Amino acid sequence: MDIIFKRRSVREFKDLPVEDEKIEMLLKAGMQAPSANNQRPWYFLVIKDEQKMKELEAVSRVLPKAKCAILLLYKNENLVSPGMVASDMGAAMQNMLLETAHLGLGGVWIGLYSADNKTKTKVENCRRICNVPEEYELYSMIALGYPEKEDANHFVDRYDQSRVFYEKI
């Protein structure tokens, strides 16, 4: 529970690169997630190029501040349980965010999986900037780096008993 309580959305980063070994651990964490019928729909695009990170401000204002980003993608072909892709990808992202906190990094989930017009524009910009082929769907992105504030991952108790029901609502 410690790492779950410690994880926070971090949007300000130090001017330090994220080591390749840590990026690989994040990718392993994502690929370790459960998925419906073991379909493992995920693909990951690692972005470290400073110019691309600056251009990605069209997707989120936090991206130019980050030292790295990982784009989570999937393909609609050969899926055993296509209706469960969002759950599978969400599990992969959560694993990565928890590993981010474990590694002393900061990160924030940037959602791209939505039908609203604002998100469609972000997806189009992201696809163009990152040269993502059309056969891939964009699910989300994680902006990464070392937190600017030392207490960025401090515990905040969010438990709310009023949102819990036992057998009756």
C-alpha positions in Angstrom: 0.0 0.0 0.0 2.9 2.4 0.6 3.5 3.0 -3.1 -0.2 3.4 -3.8 -0.4 6.0 -1.1 2.8 7.7 -2.3 1.8 8.1 -6.0 0.8 11.6 -7.2 0.4 13.4 -10.4 3.6 15.4 -10.9 3.7 18.2 -13.5 6.9 20.0 -12.6 10.3 18.4 -13.3 14.0 18.9 -12.6 16.3 19.4 -15.6 17.6 15.8 -15.3 17.3 13.1 -17.9 15.4 9.9 -17.1 17.8 6.9 -17.3 17.1 4.2 -19.9 17.1 1.6 -17.2 14.3 3.3 -15.5 12.3 3.7 -18.7 12.7 0.0 -19.3 11.4 -0.8 -15.8 8.3 1.3 -16.6 7.8 -0.5 -19.8 8.1 -3.9 -18.0 5.6 -2.7 -15.4 3.1 -1.7 -18.1 3.5 -5.1 -19.9 3.0 -6.9 -16.6 -0.6 -5.6 -16.3 -3.6 -8.0 -16.5 -5.6 -8.0 -19.7 -8.9 -9.6 -20.8 -8.2 -13.1 -22.2 -4.5 -12.2 -22.0 -4.8 -10.1 -25.2 -2.1 -7.7 -24.1 -3.1 -5.0 -26.7 -0.4 -2.5 -25.7 2.4 -0.9 -27.7 4.6 1.9 -26.3 6.4 4.8 -28.0 9.1 6.4 -25.9 9.7 10.0 -26.7 12.9 11.7 -25.4 13.7 14.2 -28.2 13.6 17.7 -26.7 12.2 19.3 -29.8 9.3 16.8 -30.0 8.6 17.3 -26.3 8.3 21.1 -27.0 6.0 20.5 -29.9 3.8 18.2 -27.7 2.7 21.3 -25.8 -0.2 21.1 -28.4 -1.3 17.9 -26.5 -0.5 19.0 -22.9 1.2 22.0 -21.3 3.1 19.7 -19.0 5.0 17.8 -21.8 7.6 20.5 -22.6 8.5 20.5 -18.9 9.0 16.7 -18.8 12.2 14.9 -19.7 10.5 12.0 -21.4 7.1 10.7 -22.4 5.7 7.3 -23.1 2.7 7.1 -25.5 0.4 4.1 -24.9 -1.0 2.7 -28.2 -3.0 -0.3 -29.3 -4.2 -1.9 -32.5 -7.8 -2.9 -33.2 -6.8 -6.0 -35.1 -6.5 -9.5 -33.6 -8.2 -8.5 -30.3 -9.8 -11.4 -28.4 -11.9 -9.0 -26.2 -12.1 -5.6 -28.1 -14.6 -4.2 -25.6 -12.0 -4.6 -22.8 -9.1 -2.6 -24.4 -9.8 0.5 -22.3 -9.6 -1.6 -19.1 -6.4 -3.3 -20.3 -4.7 -0.1 -21.2 -5.8 1.6 -18.0 -4.3 -1.3 -16.0 -1.0 -0.9 -17.9 -0.9 2.8 -17.3 -1.6 2.4 -13.6 1.2 -0.1 -13.3 3.5 2.4 -14.9 2.4 5.2 -12.7 3.0 3.1 -9.6 6.5 2.1 -10.8 7.2 5.7 -11.5 6.7 6.5 -7.9 8.7 3.5 -6.8 11.7 4.6 -9.0 11.7 8.1 -7.4 10.3 9.7 -10.6 7.3 11.8 -11.1 4.7 11.4 -13.8 1.2 12.4 -14.9 -1.4 10.6 -16.9 -2.4 12.5 -20.1 -5.7 11.0 -21.4 -6.2 10.6 -25.1 -9.0 8.0 -25.1 -12.2 10.0 -25.6 -14.6 11.0 -28.4 -14.9 14.6 -27.4 -13.6 17.3 -29.9 -10.9 18.6 -27.5 -9.4 15.1 -27.2 -9.7 14.4 -30.9 -7.6 17.5 -31.6 -5.0 16.3 -29.0 -4.9 12.9 -30.6 -4.5 14.4 -34.1 -1.6 16.6 -32.9 0.1 13.8 -31.0 -0.2 11.4 -34.0 1.3 14.1 -36.3 4.1 15.1 -34.0 5.1 11.6 -33.1 4.6 10.1 -36.6 2.2 7.4 -35.3 1.0 5.2 -38.2 -2.8 5.0 -38.7 -3.0 1.3 -37.7 -2.4 2.4 -34.0 -4.9 4.0 -31.7 -3.7 6.4 -29.1 -4.9 5.6 -25.5 -2.8 7.9 -23.2 0.6 9.3 -22.5 2.7 9.6 -19.4 4.9 12.6 -18.9 8.0 11.7 -16.9 10.9 13.2 -15.0 12.3 13.8 -11.6 9.9 15.8 -9.4 10.9 19.5 -9.0 9.5 19.4 -5.4 11.0 17.0 -3.0 7.6 16.3 -1.3 5.8 15.7 -4.6 4.9 12.1 -3.7 3.6 12.8 -0.1 0.6 10.9 1.2 -2.9 12.4 1.0 -5.7 10.4 2.6 -8.5 10.1 0.0 -10.5 7.4 1.6 -14.2 8.5 1.8 -16.5 6.1 3.8 -19.6 7.8 2.3 -18.7 6.2 -1.1 -18.7 2.7 0.2 -21.8 0.4 0.3 -22.0 -3.1 1.8 -24.6 -5.1 -0.1 -27.2 -2.3 -0.3 -27.1 1.1 -2.0 
